[in-house]
Amino acid sequence: MIHPHRNIYSELLNQILNIFWTAISFLPIFIFWVTHFSAGMLYVFIGISVLPYFLPKRLWRKLQLSRSRRFYQKLYIHYFQRFTQNGFWVNRLRSQVMHDAELMNKKDRIQSYKRNMLTFEVYHWSCFLFFFLTCCYAFFKHDFLIAWWILLVNILYNIIPIFIQQYNRLRLSNLSFL
């Protein structure tokens, strides 16, 4: 049986990591919109950014950049994965706190993760669109420093996690017991 307080500890680790990456990533977005506020543009960008939530599930498989795990490994996606929610470091800390017998079995953890993968990917596509539109608007406003900062953050906070989800989808599709 998994003890509730230990499961909460595991989720707390993931949420701390989420808050950390989100705060760092949204900082240039926040700065830009505070200094160049335009309600009309902001609403249009938000409206466009929520569109991924309305796309059918079957379309997401077609957005897979590559069907080869090796392609993602050449991009070092497996290294970036170490610093993400449920990544190597979080799982290592979790295993130090929780005894192996108390952990969910591997099949249950993988099934749970598979249910959440699409949610993570759609979230990052939505953020990607908002960051991309904001970046373009920042260039239009001649705020080049913040535009380049947003572009960099968009790659780190959205593109890499999208690739991580696609890489994980390939990894999990090869497991025969699921």
C-alpha positions as CSV (number, residue, x, y, z in Angstrom):
1,M,0.0,0.0,0.0
2,I,1.2,3.5,-0.8
3,H,1.2,5.8,2.2
4,P,-0.7,9.0,1.4
5,H,1.9,11.3,2.9
6,R,4.7,9.7,0.8
7,N,2.6,10.0,-2.4
8,I,2.0,13.7,-1.5
9,Y,5.8,14.1,-1.1
10,S,6.3,12.8,-4.6
11,E,3.7,15.1,-6.0
12,L,5.2,18.0,-4.0
13,L,8.5,17.4,-5.7
14,N,6.9,17.6,-9.1
15,Q,4.9,20.7,-8.3
16,I,8.0,22.5,-7.0
17,L,9.8,21.7,-10.2
18,N,6.7,22.9,-12.2
19,I,6.5,26.2,-10.3
20,F,10.3,26.8,-10.7
21,W,10.3,26.2,-14.5
22,T,7.0,28.1,-15.0
23,A,8.1,31.1,-13.0
24,I,11.3,31.4,-14.9
25,S,9.7,30.9,-18.2
26,F,6.8,33.3,-17.8
27,L,9.0,36.1,-16.5
28,P,9.8,37.6,-19.9
29,I,6.2,37.2,-21.0
30,F,5.0,39.0,-17.9
31,I,7.6,41.8,-18.3
32,F,6.6,42.3,-22.0
33,W,2.9,42.4,-21.4
34,V,3.3,44.8,-18.4
35,T,5.4,47.2,-20.5
36,H,3.5,46.8,-23.8
37,F,-0.1,46.1,-22.6
38,S,-2.7,45.9,-25.3
39,A,-5.9,44.2,-24.2
40,G,-7.0,43.5,-27.8
41,M,-3.8,41.8,-28.8
42,L,-3.6,39.9,-25.5
43,Y,-7.1,38.5,-25.9
44,V,-6.4,37.5,-29.6
45,F,-3.2,35.7,-28.6
46,I,-4.9,33.9,-25.7
47,G,-7.8,32.9,-28.1
48,I,-5.3,31.5,-30.6
49,S,-3.3,29.8,-27.9
50,V,-6.2,27.7,-26.6
51,L,-7.0,26.2,-30.0
52,P,-4.8,23.1,-29.4
53,Y,-7.2,22.1,-26.7
54,F,-9.9,21.7,-29.3
55,L,-7.9,19.5,-31.7
56,P,-8.9,15.8,-32.0
57,K,-6.6,13.3,-30.3
58,R,-5.8,11.5,-33.6
59,L,-4.2,14.7,-34.9
60,W,-1.6,14.7,-32.2
61,R,0.0,11.5,-33.5
62,K,0.4,13.2,-36.9
63,L,2.3,16.1,-35.3
64,Q,5.0,13.6,-34.1
65,L,8.2,15.1,-35.5
66,S,9.8,11.7,-36.0
67,R,9.0,8.0,-35.6
68,S,12.7,7.3,-34.6
69,R,13.9,7.4,-31.0
70,R,17.4,7.9,-32.3
71,F,16.2,11.3,-33.8
72,Y,15.3,12.6,-30.4
73,Q,18.4,11.1,-28.8
74,K,20.5,13.1,-31.3
75,L,18.8,16.2,-30.0
76,Y,19.7,15.1,-26.4
77,I,16.1,15.0,-25.4
78,H,16.8,12.2,-23.0
79,Y,19.2,14.5,-21.1
80,F,16.7,17.3,-20.8
81,Q,14.2,14.8,-19.5
82,R,16.3,14.4,-16.3
83,F,15.1,17.9,-15.2
84,T,11.4,17.6,-15.8
85,Q,8.4,16.5,-13.9
86,N,8.6,12.8,-13.2
87,G,12.1,12.9,-14.7
88,F,15.3,11.1,-13.5
89,W,16.0,13.5,-10.6
90,V,12.5,13.5,-9.2
91,N,12.2,9.8,-9.5
92,R,15.6,9.4,-7.8
93,L,14.5,11.6,-4.9
94,R,11.2,9.8,-4.7
95,S,12.8,6.4,-4.5
96,Q,15.0,7.6,-1.6
97,V,11.9,8.5,0.4
98,M,9.6,5.7,-0.6
99,H,10.4,2.0,-0.2
100,D,10.3,-0.1,-3.4
101,A,7.5,-2.2,-2.0
102,E,5.4,0.9,-1.5
103,L,5.8,2.2,-5.0
104,M,3.1,1.6,-7.5
105,N,4.1,-1.2,-9.8
106,K,5.8,-0.2,-13.0
107,K,2.9,-1.0,-15.2
108,D,0.5,1.2,-13.2
109,R,3.0,4.1,-13.2
110,I,3.4,3.8,-17.0
111,Q,-0.4,3.7,-17.6
112,S,-0.8,6.7,-15.4
113,Y,1.9,8.6,-17.3
114,K,0.4,7.6,-20.6
115,R,-2.9,9.1,-19.6
116,N,-1.2,12.4,-18.8
117,M,1.2,12.6,-21.7
118,L,-1.2,14.2,-24.2
119,T,-2.3,16.7,-21.5
120,F,1.3,17.8,-21.1
121,E,1.9,18.0,-24.8
122,V,-1.3,20.0,-25.5
123,Y,-0.4,22.4,-22.7
124,H,3.1,23.0,-24.1
125,W,1.7,23.5,-27.6
126,S,-0.7,26.1,-26.2
127,C,2.1,27.9,-24.4
128,F,4.3,27.6,-27.5
129,L,1.7,29.5,-29.5
130,F,1.3,32.2,-26.9
131,F,5.0,32.6,-26.5
132,F,5.6,32.6,-30.2
133,L,2.9,35.3,-30.9
134,T,4.2,37.4,-28.0
135,C,7.7,37.0,-29.4
136,C,6.6,38.2,-32.8
137,Y,4.7,41.1,-31.2
138,A,7.8,42.0,-29.2
139,F,9.9,42.1,-32.4
140,F,7.1,44.3,-34.0
141,K,7.3,46.6,-31.0
142,H,11.1,46.8,-31.5
143,D,11.7,45.3,-28.0
144,F,14.5,43.0,-29.4
145,L,16.1,42.0,-26.1
146,I,12.8,40.7,-24.6
147,A,11.9,39.1,-28.0
148,W,15.1,37.1,-28.1
149,W,14.6,36.2,-24.4
150,I,11.1,35.0,-25.1
151,L,12.3,33.0,-28.1
152,L,15.0,31.2,-26.0
153,V,12.4,30.5,-23.2
154,N,10.0,29.2,-25.8
155,I,12.5,26.6,-26.9
156,L,13.4,25.6,-23.4
157,Y,10.0,25.6,-21.8
158,N,7.8,24.5,-24.7
159,I,9.7,23.0,-27.7
160,I,11.9,20.7,-25.6
161,P,9.0,19.4,-23.5
162,I,7.0,18.7,-26.6
163,F,9.9,16.7,-28.0
164,I,10.2,14.9,-24.6
165,Q,6.5,13.9,-24.8
166,Q,7.0,12.7,-28.4
167,Y,10.1,10.8,-27.4
168,N,8.4,9.2,-24.4
169,R,5.4,8.2,-26.6
170,L,7.9,6.3,-28.8
171,R,9.6,4.7,-25.8
172,L,6.3,3.6,-24.3
173,S,4.8,2.3,-27.6
174,N,7.5,-0.4,-27.6
175,L,6.6,-1.9,-24.3
176,S,4.8,-5.1,-24.9
177,F,3.0,-5.5,-21.6
178,L,0.8,-2.4,-22.1
